[in-house]
């Protein structure tokens, strides 16, 4: 056995070991298929709906701005002398949401690991629902900034929890597809939410304004989702929807991947290891650079399309092609990566080129009355969805050790927040006449960074896998170490996915 796994850092028997023991057990393939199907049917609909509601909620600002919120809360200011409009308040209303998520990411991740998932997730989601609905009562732009910060703080629990849940219930080969399923909700709910926004825009009269009705309805849906979170198990060990026999199979199937299941003890050496792990920081760089576009699209997408030469209502509907392409691309790349091994980084890199092409098309095409070309460019920017979905899959699949996985998930989420904070600040309303050149040039540079970082990650992981293959270790020892809560660096039987 390698000395790295014999230093006494992992003394103790985990809940998974108590259930299945150290030695690998034979698994009935039919039972394993039934277990996987049950896990999918319970977790995936809940996660798709939950993340979809979160995405719709945070992206509501772009549509609400078109439906009167900008004027009601003075989010844009026009200089009477020059006639120019300053939308920096709207930019900060978009960015401050992610400051809230940034502040919440590490404490929320700690709570998700240390306590049962249902006891943390459900109260946070219910609080999120109340804060979301309370947007309808905001009267000033300063009040909106405060409300958006706390909304972001409560919603920070969703992405990190979902990454950890998928890593704890599914094998490495299954994770890319399942991560893509819940992440694809960004696209599906871009369409569903856009349709709802369009419907609410038809309301005339009443005690509330259009944008206020939308936020109250979104809060009500989030509240229902929060109640459903009370049924969420923490790991396959306590999955109440499985029989005792099925729980054993659910845990045993994870043995080969050596990623383990939930361990509530916080191991500080794993945090230190994660903080010094090059691959985690390469993933962080990929996430931050690739997701800056979302900060611009979610906060300013309908406004940008309106400046092409479309009406406010048409601008909402014209989010559908981008959202649809994003949803289909996320699901398709997730399926391909589940069928073919080690194509995640090549697929991620390939999706970067259409996004860059979209930026250039928007920037250099003619804008006017209902133009087609910039809308086509805007739509193919939707390829950013698969890029981020694959980044999440790489982050979740290439880390072992429960504390290290939690740190990795939180750090990846911090990068997600940083991208979303910077993105809205790149939209300068005074450059609208020049087609926002700073925005598209900046995002193009970001995607060049994404490509280079992904290439470096591929080389790093491939070399490490090759080094481990050459050690000639006995796989039977690997089976016994599967649930010792070892990190990927400690457990030399662990193999990285590319």
C-alpha positions in Angstrom: 0.0 0.0 0.0 1.3 3.5 -0.8 2.6 5.3 2.3 0.4 8.3 1.5 -2.6 6.3 2.6 -1.0 5.1 5.8 -0.3 8.3 7.7 -3.3 8.0 10.1 -5.2 10.9 8.6 -8.3 8.7 7.9 -8.7 6.7 11.0 -12.3 5.6 11.7 -15.1 3.8 10.0 -17.3 5.8 7.7 -21.1 5.2 7.4 -20.5 3.7 3.9 -18.0 1.2 5.4 -20.4 0.2 8.1 -23.0 -0.5 5.4 -20.9 -2.4 2.9 -17.5 -3.2 4.5 -14.0 -2.9 3.1 -14.2 -5.7 0.6 -16.0 -5.3 -2.8 -19.2 -7.2 -3.1 -20.7 -8.6 -6.4 -23.6 -6.5 -7.7 -26.6 -7.8 -9.5 -26.7 -5.7 -12.7 -30.5 -5.6 -12.8 -30.7 -4.4 -9.2 -28.0 -1.8 -10.0 -30.0 -0.5 -13.0 -33.1 -0.3 -10.8 -31.2 1.6 -8.1 -29.9 4.1 -10.7 -33.3 4.5 -12.1 -34.8 5.2 -8.7 -32.1 7.7 -7.8 -32.6 9.5 -11.2 -36.4 9.7 -10.8 -36.1 11.1 -7.3 -33.2 13.5 -7.6 -33.1 14.8 -11.1 -36.6 16.3 -11.4 -36.1 18.1 -8.1 -32.7 19.4 -9.1 -33.8 20.5 -12.5 -36.8 22.4 -11.1 -34.7 23.9 -8.2 -31.9 25.1 -10.3 -34.3 26.3 -13.0 -36.2 28.4 -10.5 -33.0 29.9 -9.2 -31.8 30.8 -12.7 -35.2 32.3 -13.6 -35.3 34.2 -10.4 -31.8 35.8 -10.8 -32.4 36.5 -14.5 -35.8 38.2 -13.9 -34.0 41.5 -13.5 -33.3 41.8 -17.2 -37.0 41.4 -18.1 -38.3 43.4 -15.1 -36.1 46.3 -16.3 -38.0 46.2 -19.6 -41.4 46.1 -17.8 -41.0 49.3 -15.7 -38.6 48.5 -12.9 -35.9 50.7 -14.4 -38.1 53.8 -14.2 -39.9 52.9 -10.9 -36.6 52.3 -9.0 -34.5 54.9 -11.0 -32.1 52.2 -12.2 -31.1 54.3 -15.2 -30.3 58.0 -15.2 -30.4 60.2 -18.3 -28.2 63.2 -18.5 -30.5 66.0 -19.8 -27.5 68.0 -21.2 -26.0 65.2 -23.3 -29.0 62.8 -23.6 -26.8 59.8 -22.6 -28.2 57.2 -20.3 -26.2 55.7 -17.4 -27.3 52.2 -16.4 -24.5 51.6 -13.8 -27.2 51.2 -11.1 -28.7 48.3 -13.1 -25.2 46.8 -13.5 -24.6 46.9 -9.8 -28.1 45.4 -9.1 -27.0 42.5 -11.3 -23.5 42.2 -9.8 -24.4 42.6 -6.1 -26.5 39.4 -6.3 -23.3 37.5 -6.9 -21.5 39.3 -4.1 -24.2 37.8 -1.9 -23.5 34.4 -3.4 -19.8 34.9 -3.0 -20.2 35.7 0.7 -22.5 32.7 1.2 -20.5 30.1 -0.7 -18.0 28.8 2.0 -20.3 28.9 5.1 -23.1 27.4 3.2 -20.9 24.6 1.8 -19.6 23.9 5.3 -23.1 23.6 6.6 -24.1 21.3 3.7 -21.2 18.9 4.5 -21.5 19.1 8.3 -25.2 18.7 8.8 -27.9 16.7 7.0 -28.7 18.2 3.6 -32.4 18.5 4.2 -31.9 20.5 7.5 -29.8 23.1 5.7 -31.2 23.2 2.2 -35.0 23.4 3.0 -34.7 26.4 5.4 -32.4 28.3 3.1 -34.7 27.8 0.1 -37.8 28.9 2.1 -35.9 32.0 3.1 -34.9 32.6 -0.5 -38.6 32.3 -1.5 -39.6 35.0 1.0 -36.8 37.4 -0.1 -37.6 36.9 -3.8 -41.3 37.7 -3.3 -40.4 40.7 -1.2 -38.8 42.3 -4.3 -42.3 43.5 -5.1 -42.2 45.8 -2.1 -38.9 47.5 -2.9 -39.3 51.2 -3.5 -35.8 52.5 -4.2 -32.7 51.4 -6.1 -30.7 51.3 -2.8 -33.3 48.9 -1.4 -33.0 46.7 -4.4 -29.3 46.4 -3.9 -29.8 45.2 -0.3 -32.5 42.8 -1.4 -30.4 41.4 -4.2 -27.4 40.8 -1.9 -29.5 38.7 0.5 -31.2 36.9 -2.3 -27.8 35.9 -3.7 -26.7 34.8 -0.2 -29.6 32.4 0.2 -29.4 31.1 -3.4 -25.7 30.2 -3.0 -26.8 26.9 -1.5 -28.2 25.6 -4.7 -25.2 25.1 -7.1 -22.7 23.9 -4.5 -25.3 21.5 -2.9 -26.2 20.0 -6.3 -22.6 19.5 -7.3 -21.9 17.7 -4.0 -25.1 15.6 -4.3 -24.3 14.4 -7.8 -20.7 13.5 -6.7 -22.1 11.5 -3.8 -24.8 9.5 -5.6 -23.3 8.8 -9.0 -20.2 7.1 -10.4 -17.6 9.1 -12.4 -18.9 7.9 -15.7 -22.5 8.9 -14.8 -21.7 12.3 -13.3 -21.3 14.3 -16.6 -24.8 13.4 -17.8 -26.4 14.1 -14.4 -24.6 17.4 -13.9 -25.7 18.4 -17.4 -29.4 17.5 -16.6 -29.7 19.9 -13.7 -27.5 22.5 -15.3 -29.6 22.4 -18.5 -32.3 24.1 -16.5 -30.6 27.4 -17.3 -31.8 26.9 -20.8 -35.1 25.3 -20.3 -36.2 27.8 -17.7 -34.9 30.6 -19.9 -37.6 29.5 -22.2 -40.3 28.7 -19.6 -39.5 31.8 -17.6 -39.4 34.0 -20.7 -42.9 32.6 -21.6 -44.2 33.4 -18.1 -42.6 36.9 -18.3 -44.3 37.5 -21.6 -47.6 36.3 -20.2 -47.4 38.6 -17.1 -46.6 41.5 -19.5 -50.2 41.1 -20.8 -51.7 42.0 -17.4 -53.3 45.4 -17.5 -54.3 47.1 -14.2 -54.4 45.6 -10.8 -52.8 46.7 -7.6 -49.3 45.7 -8.7 -47.1 46.4 -11.7 -46.1 43.7 -14.1 -42.6 43.2 -12.7 -44.0 43.0 -9.1 -46.5 40.2 -10.1 -43.6 38.3 -11.6 -41.5 38.4 -8.5 -44.4 37.4 -6.2 -45.1 34.4 -8.4 -41.5 33.4 -8.6 -41.3 33.5 -4.8 -44.4 31.3 -4.4 -42.9 28.6 -6.7 -39.6 28.7 -4.8 -41.5 28.2 -1.5 -43.1 25.0 -2.9 -39.6 23.8 -3.9 -38.3 24.5 -0.4 -40.9 22.3 1.1 -39.9 19.4 -1.2 -36.3 19.7 0.0 -37.4 18.3 3.4 -37.5 14.9 1.7 -33.8 15.1 0.4 -31.4 12.4 1.8 -27.8 13.2 2.5 -26.3 10.2 0.8 -27.2 6.7 -0.6 -26.7 5.4 3.0 -29.9 7.2 4.2 -31.8 7.2 0.9 -35.3 6.5 2.2 -36.7 5.8 -1.2 -34.4 2.7 -1.6 -34.9 -0.6 0.1 -32.1 -1.8 2.5 -30.8 -4.1 -0.2 -30.8 -1.3 -2.7 -28.9 1.1 -0.4 -26.1 -1.5 -0.2 -26.0 -1.6 -4.0 -26.2 2.2 -4.3 -23.1 2.5 -2.1 -21.2 -0.4 -3.6 -21.5 1.0 -7.1 -19.5 4.0 -6.0 -16.5 1.9 -4.9 -14.9 1.7 -8.3 -14.8 5.5 -8.7 -13.1 6.0 -5.3 -14.9 9.3 -4.8 -16.6 8.1 -1.6 -19.8 9.4 0.1 -20.7 12.0 2.6 -18.4 12.3 5.7 -19.5 15.0 8.2 -16.0 15.5 9.7 -14.1 18.5 8.5 -10.5 17.5 7.6 -8.3 20.5 7.6 -5.4 18.8 5.8 -7.8 18.2 2.9 -8.6 21.9 2.7 -4.8 22.6 2.6 -4.3 20.0 -0.1 -7.2 21.5 -2.1 -5.8 25.0 -1.8 -2.5 23.9 -3.2 -4.0 21.7 -6.0 -3.2 23.1 -9.5 -6.1 21.4 -11.2 -8.7 23.0 -8.9 -7.3 26.5 -9.8 -7.3 25.7 -13.5 -11.0 24.8 -13.2 -11.6 28.0 -11.3 -9.9 30.0 -14.1 -12.0 28.2 -16.7 -15.2 28.9 -14.8 -14.5 32.5 -14.1 -13.5 33.3 -17.7 -16.3 31.3 -19.3 -19.1 32.6 -17.1 -18.5 36.3 -17.5 -20.9 36.2 -20.5 -23.7 35.0 -18.3 -23.5 38.1 -16.1 -24.0 40.2 -19.2 -26.7 38.0 -20.7 -28.8 37.4 -17.5 -28.8 41.0 -16.5 -28.8 42.8 -19.8 -29.8 40.2 -22.4 -33.3 41.5 -23.2 -31.9 45.1 -23.1 -29.1 44.2 -25.5 -31.5 42.6 -27.9 -33.8 45.6 -27.7 -30.9 47.8 -28.8 -30.6 45.7 -32.0 -33.9 47.2 -33.0 -36.6 45.0 -31.4 -39.5 45.9 -29.1 -39.5 45.1 -25.4 -41.8 42.1 -25.8 -40.0 40.8 -28.8 -36.7 41.1 -26.9 -38.1 38.7 -24.2 -39.2 36.1 -26.8 -35.9 36.4 -28.7 -34.1 35.0 -25.6 -35.6 31.6 -26.5 -33.1 30.6 -29.3 -30.1 31.3 -27.0 -31.8 29.5 -24.1 -32.9 26.5 -26.3 -29.4 26.1 -27.8 -27.9 26.3 -24.4 -30.3 23.6 -22.9 -29.9 21.2 -25.9 -26.1 21.7 -26.0 -25.7 21.0 -22.2 -27.8 17.9 -22.4 -26.1 16.6 -25.6 -22.6 17.1 -24.4 -23.4 15.5 -21.1 -24.8 12.5 -22.9 -21.8 12.2 -25.2 -19.4 12.4 -22.3 -21.3 9.7 -20.5 -21.0 7.4 -23.6 -17.4 8.2 -24.5 -14.6 8.4 -22.0 -12.3 11.4 -21.7 -13.9 13.8 -24.1 -15.0 16.4 -21.6 -12.1 18.8 -22.1 -12.1 18.5 -25.9 -15.9 19.0 -26.0 -15.5 22.1 -23.7 -12.8 23.6 -25.9 -14.8 22.9 -29.1 -17.8 24.8 -27.7 -15.7 27.9 -27.1 -15.3 28.7 -30.8 -19.0 29.3 -31.7 -19.3 31.5 -28.6 -16.4 33.7 -29.9 -17.9 33.7 -33.3 -21.2 35.0 -31.8 -19.4 37.8 -30.0 -17.8 39.0 -33.3 -21.0 38.7 -35.3 -22.9 40.9 -32.8 -20.1 43.4 -32.7 -19.4 43.8 -36.4 -22.9 43.3 -37.9 -25.4 46.1 -38.8 -28.0 47.0 -36.2 -31.3 48.6 -37.2 -34.9 47.7 -37.4 -35.5 44.0 -36.4 -32.1 42.8 -37.8 -31.4 39.1 -38.3 -27.6 38.9 -38.2 -26.9 40.2 -34.7 -29.8 38.0 -33.3 -28.2 35.0 -34.9 -24.9 35.9 -33.3 -26.6 36.4 -30.0 -28.3 33.0 -30.2 -25.1 31.0 -30.9 -23.6 32.6 -27.7 -25.8 30.0 -26.1 -22.9 27.5 -26.5 -21.5 28.9 -23.3 -24.0 26.7 -21.4 -22.3 23.4 -22.4 -18.9 24.9 -21.5 -20.0 25.7 -18.0 -21.8 22.4 -17.6 -18.7 20.5 -18.6 -16.6 22.6 -16.2 -18.9 21.6 -13.3 -18.6 18.0 -14.3 -14.8 18.2 -14.4 -14.8 19.9 -11.0 -17.0 17.2 -9.4 -15.5 14.1 -11.0 -11.8 14.9 -10.5 -11.7 15.4 -6.7 -12.0 12.8 -3.9 -12.2 13.3 -0.1 -15.4 14.8 1.2 -13.9 17.9 2.7 -11.8 18.5 -0.4 -14.9 17.9 -2.7 -16.8 20.5 -0.7 -13.9 23.0 -0.9 -13.6 22.4 -4.6 -17.3 22.9 -5.1 -17.3 26.1 -3.1 -14.2 27.5 -4.9 -15.7 26.7 -8.3 -18.8 28.5 -7.2 -16.7 31.5 -6.1 -15.3 31.6 -9.7 -18.9 31.4 -11.0 -19.7 34.4 -8.9 -16.6 36.4 -9.9 -17.5 35.9 -13.6 -21.0 37.1 -13.0 -19.9 40.1 -11.0 -17.5 41.3 -13.7 -19.7 40.5 -16.7 -22.4 43.2 -16.0 -19.7 45.9 -15.4 -18.5 45.3 -19.0 -21.8 46.6 -20.4 -21.2 50.4 -20.9 -24.4 52.0 -22.0 -22.6 55.0 -23.5 -21.0 52.7 -26.1 -24.3 51.4 -27.4 -23.9 53.3 -30.6 -20.6 51.5 -31.2 -22.3 48.1 -30.4 -20.6 47.7 -27.0 -17.1 47.1 -28.3 -15.6 46.8 -24.8 -18.0 44.0 -23.9 -17.4 41.8 -26.9 -13.7 42.4 -27.0 -13.4 41.6 -23.3 -15.5 38.4 -23.5 -13.5 37.2 -26.5 -10.3 37.6 -24.5 -12.0 35.7 -21.6 -12.7 32.8 -23.9 -9.2 32.7 -25.1 -8.2 32.3 -21.5 -10.8 29.5 -21.2 -9.3 27.6 -24.1 -5.7 27.9 -22.8 -6.7 26.9 -19.3 -8.6 23.8 -20.5 -5.6 22.7 -22.6 -3.3 23.0 -19.6 -5.7 21.0 -17.5 -5.9 18.3 -20.1 -2.1 17.9 -20.2 -1.8 18.0 -16.4 -4.5 15.3 -15.8 -3.3 13.1 -18.7 0.3 13.0 -17.4 -0.9 12.2 -13.8 -3.1 9.3 -15.1 -0.1 8.0 -17.1 2.2 8.2 -14.0 -0.3 6.2 -11.9 -0.9 3.6 -14.6 2.8 2.9 -14.6 2.9 2.1 -10.8 1.3 -1.3 -11.3 -0.8 -1.2 -8.2 -3.0 -4.1 -7.1 -6.7 -3.1 -7.8 -7.9 -5.2 -4.8 -6.2 -2.8 -2.4 -8.1 0.0 -4.3 -11.4 -1.6 -3.5 -10.6 -1.6 0.2 -9.7 2.1 0.2 -12.8 3.2 -1.7 -14.7 4.5 1.4 -11.7 5.6 3.6 -12.5 9.3 2.7 -9.1 9.6 1.0 -8.4 12.5 -1.4 -7.6 11.9 -5.0 -3.9 12.6 -4.3 -3.8 10.2 -1.4 -5.5 7.4 -3.3 -3.3 6.4 -6.2 -6.0 4.1 -7.5 -8.0 7.2 -8.4 -8.1 8.1 -12.1 -8.9 11.6 -13.5 -11.4 12.1 -16.3 -10.3 14.4 -19.1 
